[in-house]
Amino acid sequence: MNIANWLDEAGLRYPKRAALFEGRRQVANYGAFLDLVRHRAAYLIDEHGIAPGDRVALFMKNCCEYLELLYAIWWAGAVAVPINGTLHPVEAGWIVRNAKARLIFTDGGQVFAPGALPQPCRELDREDMGALTSITSPPDTPYPRHAADLAWLFYTSSSTSDAKAVMLSHGNLMAMSQDCSPDGDPIDSDEAVVYAAPMSHCAGLYSLIHVRRAARHVVPESREFKADELFELASGFGNITLFVAPAMFTGMVEQGRRQGYDGGGIKTIIYGDAPIYPTELRNVLLKNSYGELLKTELRLWLKASANDTCAH
């Protein structure tokens, strides 16, 4: 039971189906996505000695390589430690030490000062992963894992000064993804999940069920949250889903009102990470007359779990 098995199955069954996009530009179909992950896993194993159970950190803004590395880590049987790219390197360094990470991938340049990372952790540029063509025999299948084996160390804020790591196993990730309501919000293969929020947290978690469905994955060209850019992607792709924090959601509604955008192309907005009250949600929607951004049947449901709320 390795969560990377879902990518293996999707790549073998639907190799020609579009998978990864930077803006509107297709980077890979599922066959190429699978091949990239296998070679990235071989690079981790052969060049850096990553073994099952080792921790590998990702300290980057959203990008297609993020998904490639995330699945490569699992393919190798290792543990992913995604770190919010907006943190200060001192904060990220604390997480690396706490997680006992062997490697950390960054966006390039030397993010960490000499001696800032604990030994034997090495900092690697996400684009400097070796000549993939030189690896002749990448592992054909993901390393076997049990349901209780650790897959993701999810660092989140706490009531103290230090972050806390939530230990998510392969079984946790599978159960969470399969629990996404298939009746209330079915995910189709022509759906596109757009990564507007950091992939180190909830946005990245929603990649799992979309990989299982062999849906499309879109990283905005800006690699940031920009409401007008999201509207362009929604209009171009159609049928998009995205995760946002409540403040981002409110910003989308206000920007939609200013530019007269009617919500076309948006299928589902999932928001969480902070509470939003039903009265505030209704006021935001109703005052925008489409009520302008989420006209899609204007059907709401509130999921009473960890302040997560889904809006159609």
C-alpha positions as MATLAB code, in Angstrom:
seq = 'MNIANWLDEAGLRYPKRAALFEGRRQVANYGAFLDLVRHRAAYLIDEHGIAPGDRVALFMKNCCEYLELLYAIWWAGAVAVPINGTLHPVEAGWIVRNAKARLIFTDGGQVFAPGALPQPCRELDREDMGALTSITSPPDTPYPRHAADLAWLFYTSSSTSDAKAVMLSHGNLMAMSQDCSPDGDPIDSDEAVVYAAPMSHCAGLYSLIHVRRAARHVVPESREFKADELFELASGFGNITLFVAPAMFTGMVEQGRRQGYDGGGIKTIIYGDAPIYPTELRNVLLKNSYGELLKTELRLWLKASANDTCAH';
ca = [
       0.000    0.000    0.000;
       2.009    2.919   -1.361;
       0.137    6.105   -2.271;
       2.369    6.300   -5.373;
       0.588    3.198   -6.696;
      -2.234    5.504   -7.765;
       0.126    7.335  -10.122;
       1.502    4.025  -11.376;
      -2.001    2.842  -12.246;
      -3.006    6.160  -13.846;
       0.155    6.294  -15.953;
      -0.219    2.740  -17.197;
      -3.935    2.988  -17.937;
      -4.038    6.524  -19.387;
      -0.536    7.341  -20.681;
      -1.759    9.845  -23.291;
      -4.053   11.745  -20.951;
      -2.856   15.291  -20.137;
      -1.361   15.523  -16.640;
       0.865   18.513  -15.789;
       0.511   22.129  -16.917;
       2.370   25.376  -16.274;
      -0.325   27.903  -17.007;
      -1.887   26.771  -20.272;
       1.288   24.978  -21.441;
       1.239   21.192  -21.102;
       4.402   19.859  -19.470;
       3.605   16.139  -19.406;
       0.932   13.554  -20.045;
       0.427   10.745  -17.533;
       2.890    8.447  -19.282;
       5.618   11.112  -19.102;
       4.631   12.063  -15.536;
       5.064    8.444  -14.497;
       8.408    8.170  -16.276;
       9.699   11.366  -14.663;
       8.739   10.129  -11.220;
      10.456    6.760  -11.744;
      13.681    8.463  -12.840;
      13.504   11.022  -10.015;
      13.129    8.133   -7.576;
      16.177    6.425   -9.102;
      18.122    9.672   -8.725;
      17.225    9.867   -5.031;
      18.246    6.250   -4.481;
      21.338    5.999   -6.684;
      22.858    9.455   -6.286;
      21.934   10.231   -2.690;
      21.393    6.846   -1.058;
      17.808    7.595   -0.043;
      16.357    4.484    1.603;
      12.813    3.585    2.683;
      11.837    5.644    5.714;
      14.332    8.469    5.024;
      12.911   11.994    5.097;
      13.200   14.334    2.113;
      12.088   17.972    2.457;
      10.568   20.218   -0.232;
      11.023   23.960    0.363;
       9.734   25.482   -2.861;
       6.954   27.524   -4.352;
       4.360   25.642   -6.381;
       5.709   24.045   -9.555;
       5.275   20.879  -11.605;
       8.545   19.548  -10.168;
       6.885   19.656   -6.765;
       4.485   16.899   -7.784;
       7.240   14.962   -9.552;
       9.447   15.016   -6.441;
       6.582   14.326   -4.051;
       5.672   11.118   -5.879;
       9.334   10.211   -6.422;
       9.907   10.355   -2.667;
       7.030    7.948   -2.097;
       8.114    5.778   -5.036;
      11.441    5.309   -3.259;
       9.631    4.404   -0.028;
      10.813    7.599    1.668;
       8.874   10.213    3.652;
       7.954   13.622    2.212;
       8.442   16.716    4.370;
       6.764   19.584    2.471;
       7.623   23.002    3.968;
       5.649   26.173    3.250;
       7.744   28.149    0.776;
       6.849   31.453    2.450;
       8.654   30.552    5.679;
      11.985   32.134    6.576;
      14.984   29.825    6.001;
      15.589   29.822    9.771;
      12.087   28.409   10.302;
      12.543   25.912    7.466;
      15.903   24.883    8.919;
      14.256   24.119   12.255;
      11.772   21.822   10.472;
      14.618   20.072    8.632;
      16.388   19.397   11.916;
      13.213   18.293   13.645;
      12.300   15.946   10.784;
      15.891   14.658   10.449;
      15.664   15.186    6.682;
      18.459   13.774    4.515;
      17.824   16.138    1.574;
      16.004   19.398    0.982;
      14.988   20.635   -2.470;
      14.773   24.412   -2.939;
      14.023   26.815   -5.790;
      17.654   27.446   -6.662;
      20.558   29.470   -5.417;
      21.854   28.867   -1.930;
      18.829   29.389    0.315;
      20.582   28.211    3.471;
      23.800   29.712    4.792;
      26.790   27.366    5.166;
      26.358   25.295    8.295;
      22.679   26.188    8.673;
      21.508   22.686    7.798;
      22.251   19.744   10.069;
      24.564   17.026    8.800;
      24.125   15.010    6.662;
      21.290   17.047    5.066;
      22.105   18.507    1.645;
      20.407   21.350   -0.188;
      19.585   20.648   -3.854;
      18.212   22.847   -6.596;
      14.908   21.405   -7.855;
      16.240   21.680  -11.419;
      19.573   20.019  -10.594;
      18.553   16.392  -10.363;
      21.166   14.854  -12.589;
      20.992   13.637  -16.172;
      17.923   11.439  -16.082;
      18.970    9.683  -19.285;
      22.034    8.321  -17.496;
      19.860    6.225  -15.217;
      19.257    3.009  -17.096;
      17.071    1.026  -14.730;
      14.708    3.104  -12.601;
      12.437    1.087  -10.291;
       9.425   -0.202  -12.206;
       7.015   -0.069   -9.272;
       6.768    1.892   -6.023;
       8.596    0.469   -3.027;
       6.108   -1.680   -1.035;
       4.714    0.092    2.019;
       2.256   -0.901    4.744;
      -0.797    1.163    5.641;
       0.827    2.335    8.886;
       4.119    3.382    7.250;
       4.813    7.099    7.380;
       4.334    8.989    4.095;
       4.045   12.729    4.891;
       5.234   14.841    7.820;
       2.713   17.688    7.768;
       4.121   20.640    9.735;
       1.471   22.988   11.003;
       1.206   25.859   13.456;
       0.683   25.244   17.157;
      -0.030   27.094   20.387;
       3.716   27.182   21.108;
       6.507   28.832   19.120;
       7.521   25.610   17.402;
       5.646   23.942   14.548;
       4.176   20.508   15.132;
       4.470   17.588   12.727;
       1.334   15.593   11.954;
       2.347   12.061   10.959;
       0.325   10.982    7.912;
       0.693    7.370    6.839;
       0.027    5.856    3.427;
      -3.195    4.461    4.883;
      -4.177    7.930    6.174;
      -3.651    9.533    2.772;
      -5.604    6.840    0.954;
      -8.525    6.943    3.398;
      -8.632   10.748    3.335;
      -8.630   10.856   -0.466;
     -11.226    8.127   -0.869;
     -13.448    9.971    1.603;
     -13.746   12.952   -0.744;
     -17.470   12.893   -1.417;
     -18.008   10.948   -4.666;
     -21.731   11.708   -4.553;
     -21.612   15.398   -3.622;
     -18.573   16.362   -5.704;
     -17.522   13.647   -8.184;
     -14.123   14.130   -9.808;
     -14.004   13.478  -13.547;
     -11.002   12.917  -15.784;
     -11.643   16.208  -17.619;
     -11.371   18.145  -14.359;
      -8.355   20.374  -13.696;
      -7.078   21.017  -10.183;
      -5.375   24.428   -9.990;
      -2.744   24.973   -7.303;
      -3.428   28.482   -6.004;
      -2.510   27.758   -2.367;
       0.787   26.183   -1.215;
       1.199   22.567   -2.305;
       2.998   21.969    0.993;
      -0.369   21.880    2.718;
      -4.005   21.226    1.781;
      -3.658   22.095   -1.907;
      -1.043   19.370   -2.229;
      -3.205   16.867   -0.404;
      -5.958   17.378   -2.980;
      -3.528   16.288   -5.696;
      -3.890   12.692   -4.523;
      -7.484   12.056   -5.503;
      -6.946   13.907   -8.808;
      -3.994   11.671   -9.630;
      -6.151    8.652   -8.879;
      -8.736    9.959  -11.360;
      -6.011   10.845  -13.904;
      -7.237   14.441  -13.966;
      -5.206   17.512  -14.976;
      -2.880   19.424  -12.624;
      -2.294   23.122  -13.266;
       0.310   25.398  -11.672;
      -0.296   29.104  -12.438;
       2.579   30.705  -14.348;
       3.060   33.210  -11.529;
       3.345   30.288   -9.059;
       1.323   32.517   -6.741;
      -2.277   33.381   -5.894;
      -3.600   35.967   -8.335;
      -7.365   36.046   -8.719;
      -7.378   37.427  -12.270;
      -4.901   34.742  -13.357;
      -7.129   32.062  -11.833;
     -10.115   33.417  -13.731;
      -8.162   33.196  -17.006;
      -7.212   29.594  -16.242;
     -10.815   28.748  -15.359;
     -12.047   30.217  -18.623;
      -9.374   28.392  -20.609;
      -9.527   24.960  -18.973;
     -13.108   24.854  -17.727;
     -14.228   22.539  -14.949;
     -11.504   23.572  -12.480;
     -11.229   22.824   -8.763;
      -9.010   24.706   -6.359;
      -8.257   24.943   -2.659;
      -7.970   28.391   -1.072;
      -7.859   29.958    2.371;
     -10.916   32.091    3.289;
      -9.058   35.367    2.655;
      -8.139   34.162   -0.825;
     -11.740   33.135   -1.450;
     -12.980   36.589   -0.442;
     -10.357   38.181   -2.691;
     -11.606   36.097   -5.621;
     -15.164   37.216   -5.047;
     -14.182   40.883   -4.828;
     -11.990   40.665   -7.953;
     -14.794   38.875   -9.783;
     -17.148   41.706   -8.891;
     -14.695   44.357  -10.105;
     -14.064   42.767  -13.494;
     -17.560   41.395  -14.047;
     -16.447   37.771  -14.025;
     -19.383   35.379  -13.687;
     -17.572   32.298  -12.367;
     -17.444   30.510  -15.715;
     -15.157   27.487  -15.669;
     -15.058   27.081  -11.903;
     -16.538   23.778  -10.738;
     -15.545   23.631   -7.067;
     -13.829   25.856   -4.541;
     -12.665   24.134   -1.373;
     -11.535   26.328    1.455;
     -10.157   25.817    4.919;
      -7.129   26.549    7.151;
      -9.169   29.167    9.010;
     -12.796   29.490   10.126;
     -15.398   31.307    8.077;
     -18.873   31.825    9.472;
     -21.923   30.831    7.381;
     -23.370   34.355    7.696;
     -20.155   35.882    6.358;
     -20.066   33.360    3.510;
     -23.643   34.130    2.486;
     -23.037   37.889    2.685;
     -19.986   37.615    0.434;
     -21.904   35.563   -2.125;
     -25.174   37.437   -2.104;
     -23.732   40.942   -2.282;
     -22.006   40.038   -5.526;
     -25.221   39.365   -7.440;
     -24.263   36.263   -9.432;
     -24.026   36.149   -7.010;
     -21.142   36.927   -9.165;
     -18.384   34.416   -8.497;
     -20.081   31.224   -7.397;
     -23.276   31.214   -9.369;
     -22.868   27.495  -10.038;
     -26.307   26.532   -8.754;
     -25.560   28.662   -5.643;
     -25.527   25.413   -3.709;
     -23.568   25.316   -0.473;
     -22.689   22.670    1.952;
     -20.669   23.096    5.112;
     -18.489   20.206    6.170;
     -18.260   20.133    9.924;
     -14.704   18.840   10.107;
     -11.654   20.885   11.068;
     -13.278   24.093    9.797;
     -13.164   22.793    6.213;
     -15.962   24.169    4.044;
     -16.747   23.308    0.438;
     -18.659   25.653   -1.838;
     -20.200   24.886   -5.217;
];
